[in-house]
Amino acid sequence: MKLRQGEMKKTMKGILAGAFLLAVGSAAVFAVGTETELKAYAAEWQQAENGDWTYKEDDGSLASGWQKIDGVWYDLDAENGVWNSHPSLDETSVCYLVENAVNRAGWFNREISEDIVLHYRVDSKNQYKYTVVVQEESRPDEIGSTLKTFEVDRRTGTAKDVSTKIVLDLYE
């Protein structure tokens, strides 16, 4: 097929115009697609005007229940996600709060490597106190020796290490 010079210019202009429109359309689709992908939420603490704190998850939802965030346990209300800084003591909360207090005190940081798992559990309880033991997992799903034992006073919210008599505030 033979094209004259004028027809060739016209054809080339058409091809270039088509390529330009295709490039612009692709860029617009890419830009829209990129913008959509960039609208990811980052998990973060948020404070309301009334002073309440909530934790927004990566997907934008509010976290609730007991959550471990940056190595610290928090009790977040099941209905509105508001952080409860002084949860009542029960068999679940006392273990989380003792773990927080032990971590704040820096205990076990040097002796325990990252591959050893610690377990906090209630060993006994009465109306005034809980006895919480810290045990290490010697093998997966196998509890080994007891490392520490704490007597938690339900009235004061403190945990006393029975071997050293050091007292930790659970709500500090």
TAQUICOR-V111132 format. One record per residue. RES is the residue in one letter. PSI is psi in radians with two decimals (999 if undefined). NEAR is the number of other C-alpha atoms within 12 Angstrom. D_LAST is the distance of its C-alpha to the last C-alpha in Angstrom with 2 decimals. Layout:
BEGIN
RES/PSI/NEAR/D_LAST  RES/PSI/NEAR/D_LAST
END
This chain:
BEGIN
M/2.23/5/86.96  K/2.27/7/87.99  L/2.46/11/86.17  R/2.84/10/87.65  Q/-0.75/10/85.73  G/-0.75/11/84.81  E/-0.62/13/83.62  M/-0.78/14/81.63  K/-0.77/14/79.80  K/-0.75/14/79.12  T/-0.76/15/77.82  M/-0.72/16/75.59  K/-0.74/14/74.18  G/-0.75/14/73.44  I/-0.80/14/71.76  L/-0.71/14/69.69  A/-0.74/15/68.77  G/-0.75/14/67.74  A/-0.71/14/65.67  F/-0.81/15/64.01  L/-0.68/14/63.19  L/-0.76/15/61.86  A/-0.79/15/59.66  V/-0.77/14/58.37  G/-0.74/14/57.75  S/-0.73/15/55.90  A/-0.70/15/53.78  A/-0.76/14/52.96  V/-0.75/14/52.03  F/-0.79/16/49.94  A/-0.76/15/48.20  V/-0.79/14/47.46  G/-0.72/13/46.32  T/-0.76/14/44.11  E/-0.72/13/42.59  T/-0.75/12/41.81  E/-0.51/11/40.19  L/-0.18/12/38.08  K/0.74/13/36.48  A/2.52/13/33.77  Y/2.61/16/30.27  A/2.32/16/27.38  A/2.37/18/24.10  E/2.72/19/21.64  W/2.47/25/18.87  Q/2.39/22/20.56  Q/2.24/15/19.54  A/2.91/14/21.91  E/-0.54/8/23.41  N/0.01/9/21.51  G/-0.17/12/18.12  D/2.52/18/17.49  W/2.42/25/16.60  T/2.81/34/18.80  Y/2.06/35/19.61  K/2.21/25/23.32  E/2.99/20/24.87  D/-0.56/15/27.67  D/0.06/14/30.26  G/-0.16/17/28.91  S/2.77/19/27.64  L/2.31/27/24.24  A/2.65/30/22.05  S/2.85/25/21.18  G/-2.91/25/19.82  W/2.14/26/17.37  Q/2.38/27/17.63  K/1.95/18/16.67  I/2.10/22/16.66  D/0.70/13/16.81  G/0.09/14/15.50  V/2.40/18/12.31  W/2.35/31/12.72  Y/2.46/34/12.66  D/1.96/34/14.30  L/2.24/29/17.01  D/2.39/23/19.47  A/-0.53/16/22.79  E/-0.76/14/24.95  N/0.01/20/23.53  G/0.13/27/20.83  V/2.36/30/18.19  W/2.25/31/14.54  N/1.82/25/13.02  S/-0.30/21/9.29  H/1.17/21/9.54  P/2.61/26/12.40  S/2.64/19/14.40  L/2.20/30/14.56  D/-3.07/27/17.74  E/-0.43/24/19.22  T/-0.96/22/18.13  S/-0.64/33/14.55  V/-0.62/41/13.69  C/-0.76/35/15.09  Y/-0.74/35/13.24  L/-0.65/41/9.76  V/-0.75/45/11.05  E/-0.77/37/12.44  N/-0.80/29/9.37  A/-0.73/32/7.79  V/-0.75/37/11.38  N/-0.69/24/11.85  R/-0.64/20/9.07  A/-0.23/19/10.80  G/0.26/14/14.02  W/2.57/21/15.77  F/-0.08/22/18.93  N/-0.64/14/19.15  R/-0.64/10/22.42  E/-0.50/13/23.88  I/2.21/18/23.58  S/2.95/12/25.60  E/-0.39/12/25.05  D/-0.05/12/27.79  I/2.26/21/26.20  V/2.32/22/24.18  L/2.49/34/21.49  H/2.34/28/21.34  Y/2.17/32/18.71  R/2.66/31/20.56  V/2.16/28/20.72  D/-0.65/23/23.46  S/2.91/19/23.83  K/2.70/21/22.53  N/-2.97/16/23.63  Q/-0.29/13/22.77  Y/-0.38/17/20.13  K/2.77/25/18.59  Y/2.56/33/18.44  T/2.05/31/19.51  V/2.26/37/18.16  V/2.53/35/20.19  V/2.11/31/19.74  Q/2.65/29/23.19  E/2.62/27/24.91  E/1.98/22/27.56  S/-0.63/18/30.70  R/2.83/14/32.79  P/2.20/13/32.26  D/0.37/13/31.48  E/2.01/14/31.87  I/2.31/20/29.03  G/-2.36/18/29.53  S/2.77/17/28.11  T/2.23/19/24.91  L/-0.69/27/22.69  K/2.67/30/19.99  T/2.31/32/19.61  F/2.44/41/16.57  E/2.05/38/16.96  V/2.10/40/14.32  D/2.02/27/14.68  R/-0.44/27/14.99  R/-0.66/17/15.01  T/-0.27/21/11.88  G/0.59/29/9.65  T/2.68/30/9.62  A/2.12/38/11.61  K/2.17/29/14.31  D/2.09/27/16.35  V/-0.42/19/19.83  S/-0.62/13/21.66  T/-0.24/13/19.77  K/0.20/15/18.00  I/2.38/20/14.79  V/2.27/24/11.82  L/2.38/30/8.50  D/2.15/29/5.53  L/-0.38/35/5.81  Y/0.19/28/3.79  E/999/19/0.00
END
